[in-house]
């Protein structure tokens, strides 16, 4: 696949997750998670980390870090749970998702062209 195709597919997957989990985030947290988590711990190490990220970086920082450490699902659930404005979330997720997908796609393409990564 060409780098442009990879970027388009990456962005489609990211934005699909963001839109789906932004609209369904509260419902998932309220109705679906209790089916899998019987004993809910109020503050797990993971939830503490997510709250620290949100408190320290806000919407923009969370959207910037989502593709790297939170995953589109984790980042979308976090920002929808804390009540961030959806339009702002969609905009920043798109911008930073595009940034990271371009950066990673062309970095890997560059490493393949240098012969440092096998492209079989």
MDAnalysis code that builds the backbone (N, CA, C; Angstrom):
import MDAnalysis as mda
import numpy as np

u = mda.Universe.empty(360, n_residues=120, atom_resindex=np.repeat(np.arange(120), 3), trajectory=True)
u.add_TopologyAttr("name", ["N", "CA", "C"] * 120)
u.add_TopologyAttr("resid", np.arange(1, 121))
u.add_TopologyAttr("resname", ["UNK", "UNK", "UNK", "UNK", "UNK", "UNK", "UNK", "UNK", "UNK", "UNK", "UNK", "UNK", "UNK", "UNK", "UNK", "UNK", "UNK", "UNK", "UNK", "UNK", "UNK", "UNK", "UNK", "UNK", "UNK", "UNK", "UNK", "UNK", "UNK", "UNK", "UNK", "UNK", "UNK", "UNK", "UNK", "UNK", "UNK", "UNK", "UNK", "UNK", "UNK", "UNK", "UNK", "UNK", "UNK", "UNK", "UNK", "UNK", "UNK", "UNK", "UNK", "UNK", "UNK", "UNK", "UNK", "UNK", "UNK", "UNK", "UNK", "UNK", "UNK", "UNK", "UNK", "UNK", "UNK", "UNK", "UNK", "UNK", "UNK", "UNK", "UNK", "UNK", "UNK", "UNK", "UNK", "UNK", "UNK", "UNK", "UNK", "UNK", "UNK", "UNK", "UNK", "UNK", "UNK", "UNK", "UNK", "UNK", "UNK", "UNK", "UNK", "UNK", "UNK", "UNK", "UNK", "UNK", "UNK", "UNK", "UNK", "UNK", "UNK", "UNK", "UNK", "UNK", "UNK", "UNK", "UNK", "UNK", "UNK", "UNK", "UNK", "UNK", "UNK", "UNK", "UNK", "UNK", "UNK", "UNK", "UNK", "UNK"])
u.atoms.positions = np.array([
    [0.841, -1.181, 0.000],
    [0.000, 0.000, 0.000],
    [0.885, 1.244, 0.000],
    [0.349, 2.279, -0.548],
    [1.084, 3.539, -0.562],
    [0.943, 4.228, 0.794],
    [1.854, 5.131, 1.107],
    [1.739, 5.860, 2.376],
    [0.412, 6.612, 2.527],
    [-0.094, 7.171, 1.438],
    [-1.365, 7.904, 1.513],
    [-2.510, 6.955, 1.869],
    [-2.518, 5.755, 1.284],
    [-3.557, 4.770, 1.614],
    [-3.478, 4.366, 3.086],
    [-2.272, 4.188, 3.576],
    [-2.086, 3.816, 4.982],
    [-2.603, 4.918, 5.895],
    [-2.305, 6.163, 5.570],
    [-2.768, 7.292, 6.380],
    [-4.283, 7.395, 6.360],
    [-4.893, 7.230, 5.203],
    [-6.359, 7.313, 5.096],
    [-7.019, 6.207, 5.910],
    [-6.513, 4.996, 5.816],
    [-7.091, 3.871, 6.557],
    [-6.892, 4.059, 8.062],
    [-5.730, 4.534, 8.458],
    [-5.459, 4.790, 9.872],
    [-6.419, 5.844, 10.419],
    [-6.588, 6.913, 9.673],
    [-7.478, 7.993, 10.106],
    [-8.936, 7.529, 10.152],
    [-9.329, 6.703, 9.197],
    [-10.702, 6.187, 9.203],
    [-10.958, 5.345, 10.444],
    [-10.015, 4.501, 10.806],
    [-10.162, 3.684, 12.010],
    [-10.179, 4.523, 13.273],
    [-9.284, 5.495, 13.363],
    [-9.223, 6.357, 14.535],
    [-10.516, 7.142, 14.704],
    [-10.955, 7.788, 13.641],
    [-12.137, 8.643, 13.756],
    [-13.420, 7.827, 13.958],
    [-13.471, 6.612, 13.418],
    [-14.622, 5.743, 13.677],
    [-14.700, 5.420, 15.165],
    [-13.569, 5.078, 15.751],
    [-13.531, 4.791, 17.186],
    [-13.897, 6.016, 18.004],
    [-13.353, 7.159, 17.631],
    [-13.611, 8.395, 18.375],
    [-15.088, 8.751, 18.331],
    [-15.692, 8.714, 17.149],
    [-17.111, 9.062, 17.024],
    [-17.972, 8.064, 17.784],
    [-17.722, 6.786, 17.592],
    [-18.526, 5.751, 18.250],
    [-18.441, 5.850, 19.765],
    [-17.235, 5.935, 20.298],
    [-17.086, 5.938, 21.747],
    [-17.367, 7.296, 22.376],
    [-17.320, 8.359, 21.604],
    [-17.720, 9.662, 22.141],
    [-19.226, 9.706, 22.379],
    [-19.981, 9.131, 21.465],
    [-21.426, 9.138, 21.618],
    [-21.922, 8.063, 22.572],
    [-21.194, 6.961, 22.658],
    [-21.646, 5.848, 23.495],
    [-20.855, 5.699, 24.791],
    [-19.909, 6.603, 25.057],
    [-19.007, 6.463, 26.194],
    [-19.694, 6.313, 27.537],
    [-20.621, 7.195, 27.849],
    [-21.317, 7.125, 29.136],
    [-22.164, 5.860, 29.241],
    [-22.845, 5.500, 28.148],
    [-23.681, 4.297, 28.161],
    [-22.822, 3.046, 28.363],
    [-21.675, 2.989, 27.712],
    [-20.768, 1.848, 27.876],
    [-20.279, 1.773, 29.312],
    [-19.881, 2.909, 29.848],
    [-19.376, 2.935, 31.224],
    [-20.448, 2.495, 32.217],
    [-21.682, 2.904, 31.979],
    [-22.767, 2.618, 32.910],
    [-23.346, 1.211, 32.739],
    [-23.532, 0.757, 31.490],
    [-24.253, -0.489, 31.241],
    [-23.381, -1.692, 30.869],
    [-22.301, -1.470, 30.145],
    [-21.525, -2.596, 29.626],
    [-20.390, -2.998, 30.555],
    [-19.638, -2.041, 31.061],
    [-18.502, -2.379, 31.922],
    [-18.887, -3.181, 33.158],
    [-20.010, -2.895, 33.812],
    [-20.374, -3.726, 34.973],
    [-20.606, -5.207, 34.640],
    [-20.898, -5.524, 33.390],
    [-21.051, -6.926, 33.005],
    [-19.723, -7.673, 33.076],
    [-18.626, -6.971, 32.832],
    [-17.312, -7.590, 32.808],
    [-16.527, -7.376, 34.096],
    [-16.831, -6.305, 34.784],
    [-16.124, -5.980, 36.024],
    [-17.129, -6.098, 37.164],
    [-17.031, -7.182, 37.905],
    [-18.010, -7.427, 38.968],
    [-17.778, -6.515, 40.168],
    [-16.555, -6.477, 40.648],
    [-16.251, -5.637, 41.796],
    [-15.544, -4.389, 41.283],
    [-16.228, -3.278, 41.304],
    [-15.641, -2.058, 40.772],
    [-14.773, -1.380, 41.822],
    [-13.530, -1.183, 41.452],
    [-12.606, -0.445, 42.291],
    [-12.745, 1.015, 41.898],
    [-12.985, 1.852, 42.884],
    [-13.231, 3.256, 42.589],
    [-12.039, 3.904, 41.893],
    [-10.833, 3.660, 42.409],
    [-9.636, 4.263, 41.832],
    [-8.581, 3.196, 41.603],
    [-8.560, 2.648, 40.408],
    [-7.523, 1.685, 40.054],
    [-6.293, 2.464, 39.586],
    [-5.143, 1.813, 39.516],
    [-3.956, 2.510, 39.012],
    [-4.159, 3.071, 37.605],
    [-4.889, 2.341, 36.773],
    [-5.144, 2.826, 35.414],
    [-6.042, 4.056, 35.423],
    [-7.098, 4.031, 36.229],
    [-7.990, 5.191, 36.268],
    [-7.278, 6.401, 36.866],
    [-6.416, 6.172, 37.827],
    [-5.635, 7.287, 38.393],
    [-4.730, 7.905, 37.328],
    [-4.109, 7.064, 36.523],
    [-3.244, 7.563, 35.456],
    [-4.035, 8.381, 34.444],
    [-5.220, 7.907, 34.080],
    [-6.041, 8.632, 33.115],
    [-6.506, 9.973, 33.685],
    [-6.854, 9.998, 34.957],
    [-7.270, 11.255, 35.586],
    [-6.094, 12.225, 35.656],
    [-4.891, 11.711, 35.954],
    [-3.708, 12.579, 35.974],
    [-3.430, 13.175, 34.602],
    [-3.561, 12.362, 33.560],
    [-3.357, 12.859, 32.196],
    [-4.371, 13.942, 31.883],
    [-5.645, 13.685, 32.216],
    [-6.691, 14.670, 31.937],
    [-6.439, 15.963, 32.715],
    [-6.127, 15.843, 33.999],
    [-5.932, 17.032, 34.827],
    [-4.713, 17.838, 34.378],
    [-3.694, 17.150, 33.933],
    [-2.462, 17.837, 33.552],
    [-2.534, 18.447, 32.158],
    [-3.159, 17.766, 31.216],
    [-3.086, 18.185, 29.824],
    [-4.405, 18.671, 29.217],
    [-5.531, 18.344, 29.799],
    [-6.812, 18.798, 29.267],
    [-7.172, 18.123, 27.953],
    [-8.077, 18.744, 27.203],
    [-8.569, 18.161, 25.949],
    [-7.449, 18.038, 24.924],
    [-6.704, 19.107, 24.733],
    [-5.676, 19.117, 23.693],
    [-4.592, 18.085, 23.996],
    [-4.101, 18.061, 25.205],
    [-3.059, 17.107, 25.568],
    [-3.531, 15.673, 25.512],
    [-4.758, 15.442, 25.946],
    [-5.307, 14.086, 25.901],
    [-5.446, 13.613, 24.458],
    [-5.932, 14.487, 23.584],
    [-6.061, 14.134, 22.170],
    [-4.688, 13.913, 21.528],
    [-3.695, 14.683, 21.954],
    [-2.340, 14.517, 21.437],
    [-1.754, 13.170, 21.854],
    [-1.988, 12.770, 23.089],
    [-1.416, 11.529, 23.615],
    [-2.233, 10.283, 23.283],
    [-3.474, 10.456, 22.864],
    [-4.349, 9.310, 22.608],
    [-3.750, 8.290, 21.652],
    [-3.268, 8.661, 20.465],
    [-2.731, 7.626, 19.571],
    [-1.496, 6.922, 20.127],
    [-0.765, 7.573, 21.007],
    [0.474, 6.984, 21.514],
    [0.274, 6.080, 22.712],
    [-0.445, 6.558, 23.738],
    [-0.499, 5.777, 24.978],
    [-1.895, 5.381, 25.426],
    [-2.921, 6.047, 24.956],
    [-4.257, 5.745, 25.459],
    [-5.080, 4.871, 24.519],
    [-4.775, 4.840, 23.258],
    [-5.544, 4.200, 22.190],
    [-6.779, 5.034, 21.893],
    [-7.297, 4.961, 20.672],
    [-8.490, 5.755, 20.340],
    [-9.681, 5.465, 21.260],
    [-9.833, 4.224, 21.648],
    [-10.955, 3.870, 22.521],
    [-10.750, 4.466, 23.908],
    [-9.561, 4.289, 24.472],
    [-9.269, 4.830, 25.804],
    [-9.381, 6.340, 25.856],
    [-8.811, 7.012, 24.877],
    [-8.886, 8.469, 24.834],
    [-10.302, 8.977, 24.650],
    [-11.065, 8.316, 23.795],
    [-12.458, 8.724, 23.564],
    [-13.310, 8.523, 24.804],
    [-13.133, 7.399, 25.473],
    [-13.881, 7.161, 26.704],
    [-13.503, 8.168, 27.781],
    [-12.222, 8.494, 27.869],
    [-11.772, 9.460, 28.866],
    [-12.394, 10.826, 28.621],
    [-12.301, 11.337, 27.404],
    [-12.814, 12.681, 27.152],
    [-14.342, 12.724, 27.190],
    [-15.007, 11.635, 26.832],
    [-16.473, 11.646, 26.918],
    [-16.937, 11.535, 28.362],
    [-16.188, 10.818, 29.190],
    [-16.553, 10.661, 30.588],
    [-16.425, 11.977, 31.360],
    [-15.395, 12.754, 31.048],
    [-15.196, 14.009, 31.764],
    [-16.016, 15.149, 31.180],
    [-16.711, 14.902, 30.081],
    [-17.631, 15.898, 29.544],
    [-17.012, 16.940, 28.640],
    [-15.951, 16.595, 27.922],
    [-15.334, 17.537, 26.986],
    [-16.280, 17.785, 25.806],
    [-16.286, 18.990, 25.248],
    [-17.147, 19.293, 24.094],
    [-16.794, 18.407, 22.895],
    [-17.799, 17.753, 22.321],
    [-17.556, 16.793, 21.241],
    [-16.890, 17.422, 20.024],
    [-17.353, 18.606, 19.620],
    [-16.757, 19.242, 18.436],
    [-15.272, 19.468, 18.636],
    [-14.905, 19.895, 19.824],
    [-13.501, 20.131, 20.142],
    [-12.725, 18.813, 20.124],
    [-13.310, 17.780, 20.678],
    [-12.663, 16.468, 20.710],
    [-12.465, 15.942, 19.296],
    [-13.503, 16.015, 18.458],
    [-13.387, 15.525, 17.086],
    [-12.298, 16.283, 16.329],
    [-12.269, 17.602, 16.499],
    [-11.286, 18.421, 15.804],
    [-9.865, 18.051, 16.217],
    [-9.604, 18.031, 17.521],
    [-8.249, 17.750, 17.992],
    [-7.841, 16.298, 17.749],
    [-8.765, 15.373, 17.875],
    [-8.436, 13.973, 17.580],
    [-8.066, 13.831, 16.107],
    [-8.790, 14.519, 15.236],
    [-8.480, 14.451, 13.812],
    [-7.102, 15.051, 13.538],
    [-6.845, 16.232, 14.066],
    [-5.565, 16.915, 13.832],
    [-4.396, 16.080, 14.349],
    [-4.482, 15.631, 15.604],
    [-3.364, 14.880, 16.170],
    [-3.281, 13.464, 15.618],
    [-4.407, 12.862, 15.267],
    [-4.378, 11.558, 14.611],
    [-3.696, 11.645, 13.259],
    [-4.006, 12.705, 12.513],
    [-3.359, 12.926, 11.221],
    [-1.858, 13.161, 11.412],
    [-1.516, 13.966, 12.399],
    [-0.104, 14.225, 12.684],
    [0.654, 12.927, 12.960],
    [0.134, 12.109, 13.889],
    [0.844, 10.888, 14.261],
    [0.853, 9.866, 13.128],
    [-0.235, 9.746, 12.373],
    [-0.254, 8.762, 11.285],
    [0.721, 9.160, 10.180],
    [0.810, 10.448, 9.862],
    [1.785, 10.897, 8.860],
    [3.200, 10.660, 9.376],
    [3.452, 11.037, 10.614],
    [4.784, 10.873, 11.195],
    [5.224, 9.413, 11.187],
    [4.385, 8.521, 11.692],
    [4.759, 7.115, 11.768],
    [4.835, 6.459, 10.391],
    [3.906, 6.787, 9.508],
    [3.912, 6.178, 8.175],
    [5.178, 6.535, 7.416],
    [5.526, 7.820, 7.402],
    [6.712, 8.220, 6.654],
    [8.009, 7.840, 7.373],
    [7.983, 7.709, 8.688],
    [9.168, 7.227, 9.410],
    [9.459, 5.774, 9.051],
    [8.430, 4.957, 9.052],
    [8.610, 3.546, 8.701],
    [8.992, 3.423, 7.228],
    [8.360, 4.214, 6.366],
    [8.699, 4.197, 4.943],
    [10.167, 4.584, 4.734],
    [10.626, 5.571, 5.473],
    [12.012, 6.016, 5.389],
    [12.957, 4.905, 5.856],
    [12.616, 4.226, 6.956],
    [13.450, 3.134, 7.457],
    [13.487, 1.965, 6.474],
    [12.380, 1.703, 5.805],
    [12.354, 0.647, 4.782],
    [13.264, 1.026, 3.623],
    [13.184, 2.275, 3.180],
    [14.032, 2.739, 2.077],
    [15.508, 2.713, 2.439],
    [15.841, 2.910, 3.698],
    [17.235, 2.821, 4.139],
    [17.717, 1.380, 4.243],
    [16.794, 0.430, 4.235],
    [17.142, -0.978, 4.368],
    [17.251, -1.438, 5.791],
    [16.804, -0.619, 6.743],
    [16.882, -0.996, 8.158],
    [15.723, -1.888, 8.578],
    [14.643, -1.861, 7.808],
    [13.481, -2.712, 8.083],
    [13.189, -3.513, 6.823],
    [12.957, -4.797, 6.997],
    [12.631, -5.658, 5.866],
    [11.166, -5.455, 5.500],
    [10.851, -5.292, 4.237],
    [9.480, -4.989, 3.814],
    [8.793, -6.178, 3.146],
    [9.083, -7.389, 3.576],
    [8.451, -8.556, 2.962],
    [7.035, -8.531, 3.246],
])
